[in-house]
Amino acid sequence: MEAKITFANGSELTAEMSGNCFIVNEKPDFPEDLSEVTVESGEGEKVYQNVIVQECAHVDDKYWFAFVEEDPRDVEIRMLEDAIVELAEIIGG
């Protein structure tokens, strides 16, 4: 089954689906911003939030990958860490 993957920056990628894996002929160039990824397929539309690309493996001249949503608590922790670093830079310099 074919799927259209749309990233937060508007870039798109067409891939074949096998279960929860996506298969493409060329190594994908994923954008830095994976805060929202929309997958449209024959099964409908699925919107992923805060995505991590789970292994992009090269198998039989094709690239296989899957998306995993990051745990919301990890996102909050990362945001707090970023804010602390920014505050430390302001105070320290």
Backbone atoms as SQL, in Angstrom:
CREATE TABLE atoms (id INTEGER PRIMARY KEY, chain TEXT, resi INTEGER, resn TEXT, atom TEXT, x REAL, y REAL, z REAL);
INSERT INTO atoms VALUES
  (1, 'A', 1, 'MET', 'N', 0.849, -1.163, 0.000),
  (2, 'A', 1, 'MET', 'CA', 0.000, 0.000, 0.000),
  (3, 'A', 1, 'MET', 'C', 0.906, 1.241, 0.000),
  (4, 'A', 2, 'GLU', 'N', 0.527, 2.231, -0.771),
  (5, 'A', 2, 'GLU', 'CA', 1.302, 3.456, -0.858),
  (6, 'A', 2, 'GLU', 'C', 0.824, 4.469, 0.178),
  (7, 'A', 3, 'ALA', 'N', 1.777, 5.261, 0.688),
  (8, 'A', 3, 'ALA', 'CA', 1.455, 6.287, 1.674),
  (9, 'A', 3, 'ALA', 'C', 2.139, 7.593, 1.301),
  (10, 'A', 4, 'LYS', 'N', 1.444, 8.700, 1.577),
  (11, 'A', 4, 'LYS', 'CA', 2.032, 10.026, 1.413),
  (12, 'A', 4, 'LYS', 'C', 2.325, 10.551, 2.805),
  (13, 'A', 5, 'ILE', 'N', 3.592, 10.916, 3.026),
  (14, 'A', 5, 'ILE', 'CA', 4.046, 11.413, 4.319),
  (15, 'A', 5, 'ILE', 'C', 4.303, 12.904, 4.171),
  (16, 'A', 6, 'THR', 'N', 3.656, 13.704, 5.014),
  (17, 'A', 6, 'THR', 'CA', 3.842, 15.156, 4.980),
  (18, 'A', 6, 'THR', 'C', 4.420, 15.599, 6.314),
  (19, 'A', 7, 'PHE', 'N', 5.531, 16.344, 6.242),
  (20, 'A', 7, 'PHE', 'CA', 6.219, 16.819, 7.429),
  (21, 'A', 7, 'PHE', 'C', 5.747, 18.224, 7.799),
  (22, 'A', 8, 'ALA', 'N', 6.089, 18.669, 8.998),
  (23, 'A', 8, 'ALA', 'CA', 5.642, 19.970, 9.510),
  (24, 'A', 8, 'ALA', 'C', 6.046, 21.125, 8.596),
  (25, 'A', 9, 'ASN', 'N', 7.185, 20.998, 7.904),
  (26, 'A', 9, 'ASN', 'CA', 7.650, 22.080, 7.026),
  (27, 'A', 9, 'ASN', 'C', 6.998, 22.049, 5.645),
  (28, 'A', 10, 'GLY', 'N', 6.092, 21.089, 5.428),
  (29, 'A', 10, 'GLY', 'CA', 5.378, 20.991, 4.158),
  (30, 'A', 10, 'GLY', 'C', 6.015, 20.044, 3.158),
  (31, 'A', 11, 'SER', 'N', 7.234, 19.580, 3.432),
  (32, 'A', 11, 'SER', 'CA', 7.861, 18.638, 2.502),
  (33, 'A', 11, 'SER', 'C', 7.128, 17.299, 2.560),
  (34, 'A', 12, 'GLU', 'N', 7.169, 16.584, 1.436),
  (35, 'A', 12, 'GLU', 'CA', 6.433, 15.323, 1.333),
  (36, 'A', 12, 'GLU', 'C', 7.341, 14.202, 0.870),
  (37, 'A', 13, 'LEU', 'N', 6.928, 12.999, 1.184),
  (38, 'A', 13, 'LEU', 'CA', 7.640, 11.788, 0.816),
  (39, 'A', 13, 'LEU', 'C', 6.597, 10.723, 0.513),
  (40, 'A', 14, 'THR', 'N', 6.781, 10.021, -0.589),
  (41, 'A', 14, 'THR', 'CA', 5.889, 8.911, -0.922),
  (42, 'A', 14, 'THR', 'C', 6.620, 7.614, -0.628),
  (43, 'A', 15, 'ALA', 'N', 5.945, 6.698, 0.046),
  (44, 'A', 15, 'ALA', 'CA', 6.570, 5.445, 0.446),
  (45, 'A', 15, 'ALA', 'C', 5.567, 4.309, 0.358),
  (46, 'A', 16, 'GLU', 'N', 6.093, 3.100, 0.260),
  (47, 'A', 16, 'GLU', 'CA', 5.266, 1.906, 0.385),
  (48, 'A', 16, 'GLU', 'C', 5.163, 1.575, 1.868),
  (49, 'A', 17, 'MET', 'N', 4.033, 1.032, 2.288),
  (50, 'A', 17, 'MET', 'CA', 3.848, 0.643, 3.683),
  (51, 'A', 17, 'MET', 'C', 3.868, -0.874, 3.805),
  (52, 'A', 18, 'SER', 'N', 4.495, -1.336, 4.871),
  (53, 'A', 18, 'SER', 'CA', 4.480, -2.744, 5.239),
  (54, 'A', 18, 'SER', 'C', 4.295, -2.787, 6.752),
  (55, 'A', 19, 'GLY', 'N', 3.073, -3.016, 7.178),
  (56, 'A', 19, 'GLY', 'CA', 2.774, -2.923, 8.606),
  (57, 'A', 19, 'GLY', 'C', 2.940, -1.476, 9.051),
  (58, 'A', 20, 'ASN', 'N', 3.781, -1.254, 10.064),
  (59, 'A', 20, 'ASN', 'CA', 4.029, 0.119, 10.509),
  (60, 'A', 20, 'ASN', 'C', 5.340, 0.675, 9.948),
  (61, 'A', 21, 'CYS', 'N', 5.939, -0.038, 8.983),
  (62, 'A', 21, 'CYS', 'CA', 7.183, 0.398, 8.350),
  (63, 'A', 21, 'CYS', 'C', 6.901, 1.064, 7.008),
  (64, 'A', 22, 'PHE', 'N', 7.796, 1.966, 6.638),
  (65, 'A', 22, 'PHE', 'CA', 7.730, 2.642, 5.352),
  (66, 'A', 22, 'PHE', 'C', 8.958, 2.242, 4.552),
  (67, 'A', 23, 'ILE', 'N', 8.785, 2.092, 3.231),
  (68, 'A', 23, 'ILE', 'CA', 9.863, 1.616, 2.371),
  (69, 'A', 23, 'ILE', 'C', 10.005, 2.575, 1.197),
  (70, 'A', 24, 'VAL', 'N', 11.245, 3.047, 0.968),
  (71, 'A', 24, 'VAL', 'CA', 11.537, 3.947, -0.145),
  (72, 'A', 24, 'VAL', 'C', 12.773, 3.439, -0.877),
  (73, 'A', 25, 'ASN', 'N', 12.934, 3.885, -2.136),
  (74, 'A', 25, 'ASN', 'CA', 14.063, 3.438, -2.951),
  (75, 'A', 25, 'ASN', 'C', 15.351, 4.197, -2.667),
  (76, 'A', 26, 'GLU', 'N', 15.235, 5.443, -2.228),
  (77, 'A', 26, 'GLU', 'CA', 16.407, 6.264, -1.942),
  (78, 'A', 26, 'GLU', 'C', 16.408, 6.649, -0.473),
  (79, 'A', 27, 'LYS', 'N', 17.614, 6.848, 0.078),
  (80, 'A', 27, 'LYS', 'CA', 17.718, 7.225, 1.486),
  (81, 'A', 27, 'LYS', 'C', 16.970, 8.536, 1.713),
  (82, 'A', 28, 'PRO', 'N', 16.002, 8.533, 2.618),
  (83, 'A', 28, 'PRO', 'CA', 15.209, 9.747, 2.849),
  (84, 'A', 28, 'PRO', 'C', 16.018, 10.808, 3.586),
  (85, 'A', 29, 'ASP', 'N', 15.733, 12.047, 3.255),
  (86, 'A', 29, 'ASP', 'CA', 16.340, 13.193, 3.919),
  (87, 'A', 29, 'ASP', 'C', 15.255, 13.795, 4.808),
  (88, 'A', 30, 'PHE', 'N', 15.217, 13.349, 6.056),
  (89, 'A', 30, 'PHE', 'CA', 14.173, 13.806, 6.967),
  (90, 'A', 30, 'PHE', 'C', 14.446, 15.236, 7.408),
  (91, 'A', 31, 'PRO', 'N', 13.410, 16.079, 7.472),
  (92, 'A', 31, 'PRO', 'CA', 13.611, 17.447, 7.963),
  (93, 'A', 31, 'PRO', 'C', 13.939, 17.433, 9.455),
  (94, 'A', 32, 'GLU', 'N', 14.515, 18.509, 9.914),
  (95, 'A', 32, 'GLU', 'CA', 14.873, 18.613, 11.333),
  (96, 'A', 32, 'GLU', 'C', 13.633, 18.668, 12.221),
  (97, 'A', 33, 'ASP', 'N', 12.600, 19.356, 11.755),
  (98, 'A', 33, 'ASP', 'CA', 11.376, 19.528, 12.541),
  (99, 'A', 33, 'ASP', 'C', 10.442, 18.339, 12.321),
  (100, 'A', 34, 'LEU', 'N', 10.392, 17.468, 13.301),
  (101, 'A', 34, 'LEU', 'CA', 9.491, 16.311, 13.246),
  (102, 'A', 34, 'LEU', 'C', 8.392, 16.435, 14.309),
  (103, 'A', 35, 'SER', 'N', 7.985, 17.683, 14.575),
  (104, 'A', 35, 'SER', 'CA', 6.959, 17.924, 15.586),
  (105, 'A', 35, 'SER', 'C', 5.595, 17.418, 15.145),
  (106, 'A', 36, 'GLU', 'N', 5.382, 17.348, 13.828),
  (107, 'A', 36, 'GLU', 'CA', 4.125, 16.810, 13.313),
  (108, 'A', 36, 'GLU', 'C', 4.391, 16.129, 11.973),
  (109, 'A', 37, 'VAL', 'N', 3.938, 14.908, 11.853),
  (110, 'A', 37, 'VAL', 'CA', 4.079, 14.137, 10.621),
  (111, 'A', 37, 'VAL', 'C', 2.718, 13.518, 10.313),
  (112, 'A', 38, 'THR', 'N', 2.233, 13.770, 9.107),
  (113, 'A', 38, 'THR', 'CA', 0.934, 13.238, 8.695),
  (114, 'A', 38, 'THR', 'C', 1.154, 12.149, 7.661),
  (115, 'A', 39, 'VAL', 'N', 0.517, 11.006, 7.870),
  (116, 'A', 39, 'VAL', 'CA', 0.603, 9.888, 6.937),
  (117, 'A', 39, 'VAL', 'C', -0.787, 9.632, 6.377),
  (118, 'A', 40, 'GLU', 'N', -0.904, 9.723, 5.049),
  (119, 'A', 40, 'GLU', 'CA', -2.164, 9.424, 4.364),
  (120, 'A', 40, 'GLU', 'C', -1.972, 8.142, 3.569),
  (121, 'A', 41, 'SER', 'N', -2.886, 7.196, 3.782),
  (122, 'A', 41, 'SER', 'CA', -2.822, 5.918, 3.058),
  (123, 'A', 41, 'SER', 'C', -4.246, 5.422, 2.832),
  (124, 'A', 42, 'GLY', 'N', -4.349, 4.242, 2.282),
  (125, 'A', 42, 'GLY', 'CA', -5.650, 3.626, 2.064),
  (126, 'A', 42, 'GLY', 'C', -6.388, 3.372, 3.365),
  (127, 'A', 43, 'GLU', 'N', -5.658, 3.385, 4.474),
  (128, 'A', 43, 'GLU', 'CA', -6.260, 3.175, 5.795),
  (129, 'A', 43, 'GLU', 'C', -6.749, 4.479, 6.415),
  (130, 'A', 44, 'GLY', 'N', -6.561, 5.590, 5.715),
  (131, 'A', 44, 'GLY', 'CA', -6.976, 6.888, 6.234),
  (132, 'A', 44, 'GLY', 'C', -5.779, 7.764, 6.545),
  (133, 'A', 45, 'GLU', 'N', -6.001, 8.733, 7.428),
  (134, 'A', 45, 'GLU', 'CA', -4.959, 9.689, 7.783),
  (135, 'A', 45, 'GLU', 'C', -4.591, 9.523, 9.248),
  (136, 'A', 46, 'LYS', 'N', -3.292, 9.537, 9.514),
  (137, 'A', 46, 'LYS', 'CA', -2.792, 9.438, 10.893),
  (138, 'A', 46, 'LYS', 'C', -1.814, 10.579, 11.095),
  (139, 'A', 47, 'VAL', 'N', -2.008, 11.355, 12.159),
  (140, 'A', 47, 'VAL', 'CA', -1.116, 12.461, 12.483),
  (141, 'A', 47, 'VAL', 'C', -0.294, 12.064, 13.708),
  (142, 'A', 48, 'TYR', 'N', 1.014, 12.099, 13.535),
  (143, 'A', 48, 'TYR', 'CA', 1.950, 11.792, 14.614),
  (144, 'A', 48, 'TYR', 'C', 2.486, 13.105, 15.178),
  (145, 'A', 49, 'GLN', 'N', 2.667, 13.166, 16.488),
  (146, 'A', 49, 'GLN', 'CA', 3.222, 14.341, 17.159),
  (147, 'A', 49, 'GLN', 'C', 4.599, 13.992, 17.734),
  (148, 'A', 50, 'ASN', 'N', 5.556, 14.913, 17.570),
  (149, 'A', 50, 'ASN', 'CA', 6.895, 14.751, 18.145),
  (150, 'A', 50, 'ASN', 'C', 7.488, 13.385, 17.805),
  (151, 'A', 51, 'VAL', 'N', 7.775, 13.222, 16.540),
  (152, 'A', 51, 'VAL', 'CA', 8.186, 11.936, 15.987),
  (153, 'A', 51, 'VAL', 'C', 9.690, 11.714, 16.117),
  (154, 'A', 52, 'ILE', 'N', 10.035, 10.477, 16.335),
  (155, 'A', 52, 'ILE', 'CA', 11.411, 10.007, 16.259),
  (156, 'A', 52, 'ILE', 'C', 11.435, 9.000, 15.120),
  (157, 'A', 53, 'VAL', 'N', 12.428, 9.110, 14.234),
  (158, 'A', 53, 'VAL', 'CA', 12.567, 8.120, 13.166),
  (159, 'A', 53, 'VAL', 'C', 13.265, 6.919, 13.783),
  (160, 'A', 54, 'GLN', 'N', 12.572, 5.800, 13.760),
  (161, 'A', 54, 'GLN', 'CA', 13.131, 4.586, 14.333),
  (162, 'A', 54, 'GLN', 'C', 13.878, 3.847, 13.235),
  (163, 'A', 55, 'GLU', 'N', 15.151, 3.807, 13.346),
  (164, 'A', 55, 'GLU', 'CA', 16.077, 3.150, 12.431),
  (165, 'A', 55, 'GLU', 'C', 15.674, 3.232, 10.964),
  (166, 'A', 56, 'CYS', 'N', 16.567, 3.742, 10.175),
  (167, 'A', 56, 'CYS', 'CA', 16.390, 3.774, 8.728),
  (168, 'A', 56, 'CYS', 'C', 17.382, 2.749, 8.171),
  (169, 'A', 57, 'ALA', 'N', 16.914, 1.536, 7.963),
  (170, 'A', 57, 'ALA', 'CA', 17.780, 0.431, 7.562),
  (171, 'A', 57, 'ALA', 'C', 17.807, 0.268, 6.045),
  (172, 'A', 58, 'HIS', 'N', 18.979, -0.053, 5.534),
  (173, 'A', 58, 'HIS', 'CA', 19.159, -0.291, 4.104),
  (174, 'A', 58, 'HIS', 'C', 19.108, -1.801, 3.876),
  (175, 'A', 59, 'VAL', 'N', 18.035, -2.266, 3.241),
  (176, 'A', 59, 'VAL', 'CA', 17.818, -3.690, 3.023),
  (177, 'A', 59, 'VAL', 'C', 17.405, -3.920, 1.578),
  (178, 'A', 60, 'ASP', 'N', 18.126, -4.783, 0.873),
  (179, 'A', 60, 'ASP', 'CA', 17.785, -5.142, -0.516),
  (180, 'A', 60, 'ASP', 'C', 17.570, -3.902, -1.396),
  (181, 'A', 61, 'ASP', 'N', 18.506, -2.969, -1.352),
  (182, 'A', 61, 'ASP', 'CA', 18.472, -1.745, -2.170),
  (183, 'A', 61, 'ASP', 'C', 17.283, -0.846, -1.872),
  (184, 'A', 62, 'LYS', 'N', 16.680, -1.001, -0.711),
  (185, 'A', 62, 'LYS', 'CA', 15.587, -0.125, -0.285),
  (186, 'A', 62, 'LYS', 'C', 15.865, 0.329, 1.142),
  (187, 'A', 63, 'TYR', 'N', 15.213, 1.406, 1.542),
  (188, 'A', 63, 'TYR', 'CA', 15.366, 1.932, 2.896),
  (189, 'A', 63, 'TYR', 'C', 14.058, 1.753, 3.655),
  (190, 'A', 64, 'TRP', 'N', 14.166, 1.150, 4.823),
  (191, 'A', 64, 'TRP', 'CA', 13.013, 0.877, 5.681),
  (192, 'A', 64, 'TRP', 'C', 13.110, 1.744, 6.927),
  (193, 'A', 65, 'PHE', 'N', 11.993, 2.358, 7.326),
  (194, 'A', 65, 'PHE', 'CA', 11.978, 3.145, 8.553),
  (195, 'A', 65, 'PHE', 'C', 10.581, 3.130, 9.143),
  (196, 'A', 66, 'ALA', 'N', 10.492, 3.554, 10.384),
  (197, 'A', 66, 'ALA', 'CA', 9.208, 3.663, 11.078),
  (198, 'A', 66, 'ALA', 'C', 9.237, 4.931, 11.923),
  (199, 'A', 67, 'PHE', 'N', 8.071, 5.421, 12.258),
  (200, 'A', 67, 'PHE', 'CA', 7.943, 6.585, 13.134),
  (201, 'A', 67, 'PHE', 'C', 7.450, 6.134, 14.496),
  (202, 'A', 68, 'VAL', 'N', 8.012, 6.736, 15.532),
  (203, 'A', 68, 'VAL', 'CA', 7.575, 6.497, 16.902),
  (204, 'A', 68, 'VAL', 'C', 7.324, 7.857, 17.533),
  (205, 'A', 69, 'GLU', 'N', 6.184, 8.000, 18.187),
  (206, 'A', 69, 'GLU', 'CA', 5.899, 9.260, 18.869),
  (207, 'A', 69, 'GLU', 'C', 6.679, 9.308, 20.179),
  (208, 'A', 70, 'GLU', 'N', 7.349, 10.444, 20.392),
  (209, 'A', 70, 'GLU', 'CA', 8.110, 10.642, 21.615),
  (210, 'A', 70, 'GLU', 'C', 7.144, 10.792, 22.787),
  (211, 'A', 71, 'ASP', 'N', 7.515, 10.247, 23.917),
  (212, 'A', 71, 'ASP', 'CA', 6.705, 10.351, 25.123),
  (213, 'A', 71, 'ASP', 'C', 6.543, 11.836, 25.490),
  (214, 'A', 72, 'PRO', 'N', 5.316, 12.300, 25.717),
  (215, 'A', 72, 'PRO', 'CA', 5.094, 13.719, 26.046),
  (216, 'A', 72, 'PRO', 'C', 5.923, 14.200, 27.237),
  (217, 'A', 73, 'ARG', 'N', 6.187, 13.320, 28.196),
  (218, 'A', 73, 'ARG', 'CA', 7.014, 13.719, 29.350),
  (219, 'A', 73, 'ARG', 'C', 8.438, 14.029, 28.914),
  (220, 'A', 74, 'ASP', 'N', 8.965, 13.260, 27.936),
  (221, 'A', 74, 'ASP', 'CA', 10.311, 13.529, 27.436),
  (222, 'A', 74, 'ASP', 'C', 10.366, 14.873, 26.723),
  (223, 'A', 75, 'VAL', 'N', 9.291, 15.215, 26.009),
  (224, 'A', 75, 'VAL', 'CA', 9.225, 16.511, 25.324),
  (225, 'A', 75, 'VAL', 'C', 9.254, 17.636, 26.359),
  (226, 'A', 76, 'GLU', 'N', 8.476, 17.495, 27.431),
  (227, 'A', 76, 'GLU', 'CA', 8.441, 18.515, 28.476),
  (228, 'A', 76, 'GLU', 'C', 9.803, 18.665, 29.143),
  (229, 'A', 77, 'ILE', 'N', 10.458, 17.554, 29.419),
  (230, 'A', 77, 'ILE', 'CA', 11.784, 17.598, 30.045),
  (231, 'A', 77, 'ILE', 'C', 12.782, 18.300, 29.132),
  (232, 'A', 78, 'ARG', 'N', 12.759, 17.986, 27.854),
  (233, 'A', 78, 'ARG', 'CA', 13.668, 18.628, 26.905),
  (234, 'A', 78, 'ARG', 'C', 13.408, 20.137, 26.837),
  (235, 'A', 79, 'MET', 'N', 12.130, 20.531, 26.839),
  (236, 'A', 79, 'MET', 'CA', 11.794, 21.954, 26.810),
  (237, 'A', 79, 'MET', 'C', 12.293, 22.663, 28.075),
  (238, 'A', 80, 'LEU', 'N', 12.144, 22.026, 29.232),
  (239, 'A', 80, 'LEU', 'CA', 12.638, 22.605, 30.479),
  (240, 'A', 80, 'LEU', 'C', 14.158, 22.725, 30.466),
  (241, 'A', 81, 'GLU', 'N', 14.831, 21.707, 29.965),
  (242, 'A', 81, 'GLU', 'CA', 16.292, 21.754, 29.875),
  (243, 'A', 81, 'GLU', 'C', 16.739, 22.892, 28.967),
  (244, 'A', 82, 'ASP', 'N', 16.059, 23.069, 27.832),
  (245, 'A', 82, 'ASP', 'CA', 16.392, 24.167, 26.917),
  (246, 'A', 82, 'ASP', 'C', 16.186, 25.516, 27.590),
  (247, 'A', 83, 'ALA', 'N', 15.093, 25.655, 28.344),
  (248, 'A', 83, 'ALA', 'CA', 14.808, 26.916, 29.035),
  (249, 'A', 83, 'ALA', 'C', 15.866, 27.196, 30.099),
  (250, 'A', 84, 'ILE', 'N', 16.308, 26.173, 30.805),
  (251, 'A', 84, 'ILE', 'CA', 17.344, 26.351, 31.833),
  (252, 'A', 84, 'ILE', 'C', 18.655, 26.799, 31.193),
  (253, 'A', 85, 'VAL', 'N', 19.014, 26.202, 30.065),
  (254, 'A', 85, 'VAL', 'CA', 20.241, 26.593, 29.366),
  (255, 'A', 85, 'VAL', 'C', 20.151, 28.042, 28.910),
  (256, 'A', 86, 'GLU', 'N', 19.014, 28.438, 28.347),
  (257, 'A', 86, 'GLU', 'CA', 18.828, 29.818, 27.907),
  (258, 'A', 86, 'GLU', 'C', 18.917, 30.789, 29.081),
  (259, 'A', 87, 'LEU', 'N', 18.285, 30.449, 30.172),
  (260, 'A', 87, 'LEU', 'CA', 18.322, 31.302, 31.362),
  (261, 'A', 87, 'LEU', 'C', 19.749, 31.413, 31.900),
  (262, 'A', 88, 'ALA', 'N', 20.471, 30.315, 31.919),
  (263, 'A', 88, 'ALA', 'CA', 21.863, 30.333, 32.403),
  (264, 'A', 88, 'ALA', 'C', 22.725, 31.220, 31.514),
  (265, 'A', 89, 'GLU', 'N', 22.468, 31.222, 30.205),
  (266, 'A', 89, 'GLU', 'CA', 23.225, 32.076, 29.295),
  (267, 'A', 89, 'GLU', 'C', 22.920, 33.547, 29.549),
  (268, 'A', 90, 'ILE', 'N', 21.662, 33.860, 29.847),
  (269, 'A', 90, 'ILE', 'CA', 21.262, 35.238, 30.127),
  (270, 'A', 90, 'ILE', 'C', 21.908, 35.715, 31.435),
  (271, 'A', 91, 'ILE', 'N', 21.825, 34.903, 32.444),
  (272, 'A', 91, 'ILE', 'CA', 22.367, 35.257, 33.753),
  (273, 'A', 91, 'ILE', 'C', 23.897, 35.325, 33.705),
  (274, 'A', 92, 'GLY', 'N', 24.483, 34.372, 33.033),
  (275, 'A', 92, 'GLY', 'CA', 25.938, 34.286, 33.014),
  (276, 'A', 92, 'GLY', 'C', 26.619, 35.209, 32.036),
  (277, 'A', 93, 'GLY', 'N', 25.896, 35.748, 31.104),
  (278, 'A', 93, 'GLY', 'CA', 26.647, 36.474, 30.121),
  (279, 'A', 93, 'GLY', 'C', 26.081, 37.646, 29.526);
